[in-house]
């Protein structure tokens, strides 16, 4: 396993990590989650990702039960949670969502209880909150750090401008700014990582924990001939994800990309993960496998990484047609 420093912090994350979105408490039970987390840990994974909203808190409870049953040293792994959406779904009342001091603090306490942990290594603002002053967010996250309840704080799906504003406020108040962002990044979603955050990586420094490196499974090729019944795009309540993910044009590009994978002697999924972590600004790519064989296959991305030469990367760009243009300054 390769480990990368999270931005300008001293924290090292495995370049491949394991997350629970969609899968935990929806597609897999305690036994399978235990097996997958153990397989990940035994292969050098040291970061496990979660959030209050995942399966309405049940995902954190499941991960907590697995962690509780293990004899792993707490210092050997990193756990995250995220707050914004709440965990009650349509039953959320005022102050049970967003980034107010009240919700961020209470959501942190609830996550610690569900995960059965004394502290969170990473705590993310799951989305920007237009109704809460950024000063309140920065101050709250620093209070939680000072209380020892979180070690680092970050953002998820914030714009570059919003992240820079948080850093400016933190600097003015002599507080700690966000150290990490969790964006989507894959061969179909490239703008934020490659353009919007460019000046942040260059001038500030920022770690990234990438979600959906396989574009919800599209880049595995498993949807090329329809939607398998056991896939996340077939789950009730995830129709929005299917509509956003699948199109004839995208499927055509994936089929053509498969020729590159075959020429490299690997699979589409492994190639897509390797392409993601090829970007030096990626600290870690979060894997969401539901089967041990999927996870084992994903780990082979580290063997494919050296094969991604300039020529191969240009060939991939030509097939996908998704490389964003950098603005001319």
C-alpha positions in Angstrom: 0.0 0.0 0.0 1.1 3.5 -0.7 0.5 6.3 1.9 0.2 10.0 1.1 0.2 13.0 3.4 -3.2 14.7 3.6 -2.4 18.1 2.1 0.0 20.0 4.3 -0.9 18.1 7.5 1.2 15.4 9.0 -1.6 12.8 8.6 -0.9 9.9 6.3 -3.7 8.1 4.5 -3.6 5.0 2.5 -4.0 5.9 -1.2 -6.9 3.5 -1.4 -9.5 3.6 1.4 -12.9 2.0 2.2 -16.2 3.8 2.5 -19.8 2.8 3.5 -22.0 5.0 1.3 -25.0 3.0 -0.1 -23.4 -0.3 0.9 -23.6 -0.5 4.7 -27.0 -1.4 6.1 -28.4 -1.4 2.6 -26.5 -3.9 0.5 -24.4 -5.7 3.1 -24.8 -6.9 6.7 -22.5 -7.0 9.7 -20.8 -10.3 8.6 -19.9 -9.0 5.1 -18.9 -5.6 6.3 -16.6 -7.2 8.9 -15.0 -9.3 6.2 -14.6 -6.4 3.8 -13.1 -4.0 6.4 -10.8 -6.7 7.6 -9.6 -7.4 4.1 -9.1 -3.7 3.5 -7.1 -3.3 6.8 -5.0 -6.4 6.1 -4.1 -4.9 2.8 -2.9 -1.7 4.3 -6.0 0.5 4.2 -6.0 2.8 7.2 -9.0 5.1 6.4 -12.7 4.3 6.7 -15.2 6.8 5.6 -18.7 7.4 6.9 -21.4 10.1 7.4 -24.5 10.7 9.6 -26.8 10.5 6.6 -25.6 7.1 5.3 -28.5 4.7 5.9 -29.9 7.2 8.4 -27.1 6.5 10.9 -27.3 2.8 10.6 -24.1 2.8 8.5 -22.1 4.4 11.4 -23.6 1.9 13.8 -22.6 -1.0 11.6 -19.0 0.3 11.2 -18.9 0.9 14.9 -19.8 -2.7 15.7 -17.1 -4.0 13.4 -14.5 -1.6 14.9 -15.5 -2.6 18.4 -15.1 -6.3 17.6 -11.6 -5.8 16.2 -8.3 -5.8 18.2 -6.9 -3.0 16.0 -4.9 -0.3 17.7 -6.9 3.0 17.5 -3.7 4.8 16.3 -3.5 2.5 13.3 -6.7 3.6 11.5 -8.5 6.8 10.6 -12.3 7.3 10.7 -14.4 10.1 9.3 -18.0 11.4 9.7 -19.8 14.1 7.9 -22.6 16.5 9.0 -25.2 18.5 7.1 -28.1 16.4 5.9 -29.1 15.0 9.3 -30.0 11.3 9.8 -33.8 11.5 10.2 -34.7 12.0 6.5 -38.1 13.7 6.1 -38.5 13.7 9.9 -35.7 16.2 10.3 -36.8 19.3 12.3 -35.1 22.8 12.3 -31.6 22.6 13.7 -31.2 18.9 12.8 -29.6 19.7 9.5 -27.1 22.3 8.2 -23.8 23.6 9.6 -25.0 25.6 12.7 -23.0 25.3 15.8 -25.9 23.3 17.3 -26.1 20.8 14.6 -22.4 20.4 14.0 -21.8 19.8 17.7 -24.8 17.4 18.2 -24.0 15.5 15.0 -20.5 15.0 16.2 -21.6 13.6 19.5 -24.1 11.3 17.8 -21.5 10.0 15.3 -19.1 9.2 18.2 -21.9 7.3 19.9 -22.8 5.3 16.8 -19.2 4.6 15.9 -18.4 3.8 19.5 -15.3 6.0 19.3 -13.8 8.7 21.6 -12.9 11.0 18.7 -13.2 11.4 15.0 -10.0 11.7 12.9 -11.8 13.6 10.2 -15.0 15.6 10.4 -16.5 17.0 7.2 -19.0 19.7 6.4 -21.0 17.5 4.0 -22.2 20.5 1.9 -21.9 24.3 2.2 -24.6 26.0 4.2 -25.8 29.3 2.7 -27.7 30.0 5.9 -24.9 29.8 8.4 -22.0 32.4 8.6 -18.7 30.8 7.7 -17.3 32.3 10.9 -19.7 30.1 12.9 -18.6 27.0 11.0 -14.9 27.7 11.4 -15.2 28.5 15.1 -17.3 25.4 15.8 -14.9 23.1 14.1 -12.0 24.6 16.1 -13.9 24.2 19.3 -14.4 20.5 18.6 -10.7 20.2 17.8 -9.8 21.9 21.1 -12.2 19.6 23.0 -10.4 16.6 21.4 -13.5 15.3 19.7 -12.1 15.7 16.2 -8.5 16.0 14.9 -9.0 17.6 11.5 -11.9 19.2 9.8 -12.8 19.4 6.1 -15.4 20.1 3.5 -17.2 18.0 0.9 -18.5 19.3 -2.4 -17.6 22.9 -1.6 -16.6 25.3 -4.4 -13.0 26.6 -4.5 -14.3 30.0 -3.6 -16.1 28.7 -0.5 -13.0 26.8 0.7 -10.8 29.9 0.2 -13.3 32.0 2.2 -13.1 29.5 5.1 -9.3 29.8 5.0 -9.4 33.6 5.0 -11.8 33.6 8.0 -9.6 31.1 9.8 -6.5 33.2 9.2 -8.3 36.3 10.4 -9.4 34.6 13.6 -6.1 32.8 14.0 -7.8 29.4 13.8 -7.3 26.2 11.9 -8.9 26.1 8.4 -10.2 23.1 6.5 -7.4 20.6 5.8 -9.2 18.3 3.4 -12.0 18.2 0.8 -14.1 15.3 -0.3 -15.1 15.8 -3.9 -16.4 13.4 -6.5 -13.6 12.7 -9.0 -13.5 10.2 -11.8 -13.2 10.0 -15.6 -16.6 11.7 -16.0 -16.3 14.3 -13.2 -13.0 16.3 -13.4 -13.7 20.0 -13.3 -13.4 20.6 -9.5 -10.3 18.6 -9.0 -8.5 19.8 -12.1 -9.7 23.4 -12.5 -11.7 24.8 -9.5 -9.3 23.7 -6.8 -6.1 24.3 -8.8 -5.1 27.5 -7.0 -5.9 25.9 -3.6 -3.6 23.0 -4.3 -0.9 25.4 -5.6 -1.1 28.2 -2.9 -2.8 26.7 0.2 -2.4 23.0 0.1 -5.3 20.6 0.6 -5.8 16.9 1.0 -8.6 15.1 -0.9 -10.6 12.0 0.0 -12.2 11.1 -3.4 -15.7 9.6 -3.5 -17.0 7.6 -6.5 -13.8 7.0 -8.4 -15.8 4.4 -10.4 -18.7 6.8 -11.1 -21.1 4.6 -9.1 -19.9 1.5 -10.9 -20.3 2.9 -14.4 -16.6 2.7 -15.0 -16.5 -1.0 -14.1 -18.4 -1.9 -17.3 -21.1 -3.8 -15.3 -23.9 -1.5 -16.7 -22.8 -2.0 -20.3 -25.6 -4.5 -20.9 -28.2 -3.3 -18.4 -28.5 -2.8 -14.7 -27.8 -5.9 -12.5 -30.4 -6.5 -9.8 -27.8 -6.5 -7.0 -26.2 -3.2 -8.0 -26.6 0.2 -6.3 -28.3 1.7 -9.3 -31.1 -0.9 -8.9 -31.8 0.1 -5.3 -35.1 1.7 -4.4 -34.6 5.4 -3.7 -31.5 5.7 -5.8 -33.3 6.4 -9.1 -31.8 9.9 -9.1 -28.3 8.3 -9.1 -29.2 6.0 -12.1 -30.6 9.0 -14.1 -27.5 11.0 -13.4 -25.1 8.2 -14.1 -26.3 6.2 -17.1 -26.5 7.5 -20.7 -25.9 5.9 -24.1 -23.0 8.3 -24.8 -21.3 7.4 -21.5 -21.8 3.7 -22.0 -20.2 4.0 -25.4 -17.1 5.7 -24.0 -16.8 3.0 -21.3 -16.9 0.2 -23.9 -14.1 2.0 -25.8 -12.1 2.5 -22.6 -12.2 -1.2 -22.1 -9.8 -1.7 -25.0 -7.2 0.3 -23.1 -7.7 -1.8 -20.0 -7.3 -5.0 -22.0 -4.1 -3.6 -23.7 -2.7 -3.0 -20.2 -3.7 -6.5 -19.0 -6.2 -5.2 -16.4 -9.9 -4.6 -15.9 -11.9 -1.4 -16.4 -12.5 -0.9 -12.7 -8.8 -1.3 -11.8 -7.8 1.1 -14.6 -10.3 3.7 -13.5 -9.1 3.6 -9.9 -5.4 3.8 -11.0 -6.3 6.8 -13.2 -7.9 8.5 -10.3 -4.9 8.1 -7.9 -2.5 9.0 -10.7 -3.4 12.6 -9.9 -0.9 13.7 -7.2 -3.5 16.0 -5.6 -5.5 12.9 -4.7 -4.7 11.8 -1.2 -7.0 8.7 -1.2 -9.7 7.2 -3.3 -12.6 5.7 -1.4 -13.6 2.2 -2.5 -17.2 1.0 -2.0 -17.0 -2.7 -2.8 -19.7 -5.1 -1.7 -17.8 -8.3 -2.4 -14.3 -9.4 -1.4 -13.3 -10.1 -5.0 -14.2 -6.6 -6.0 -12.0 -5.1 -3.3 -9.1 -7.4 -4.2 -9.4 -6.4 -7.8 -9.4 -2.7 -6.8 -6.2 -3.1 -4.9 -4.4 -4.1 -8.1 -4.7 -0.4 -9.2 -1.4 0.1 -7.5 0.2 -2.3 -9.9 -1.4 -0.6 -12.9 -0.3 2.9 -11.8 3.3 2.6 -13.3 1.8 1.6 -16.6 -0.1 4.9 -17.0 2.4 6.7 -19.2 1.9 10.0 -20.8 0.8 8.2 -24.0 -1.7 6.0 -22.2 -3.2 9.0 -20.3 -3.5 10.9 -23.6 -5.3 7.9 -25.2 -7.7 7.8 -22.3 -8.4 11.6 -22.6 -9.1 11.1 -26.3 -11.6 8.3 -25.7 -13.4 10.0 -22.8 -13.5 13.6 -24.1 -13.9 14.9 -20.5 -10.6 16.7 -19.9 -11.5 20.2 -18.8 -9.8 23.2 -20.3 -7.7 25.3 -17.9 -8.7 29.0 -18.0 -6.1 31.3 -19.6 -4.8 33.9 -17.2 
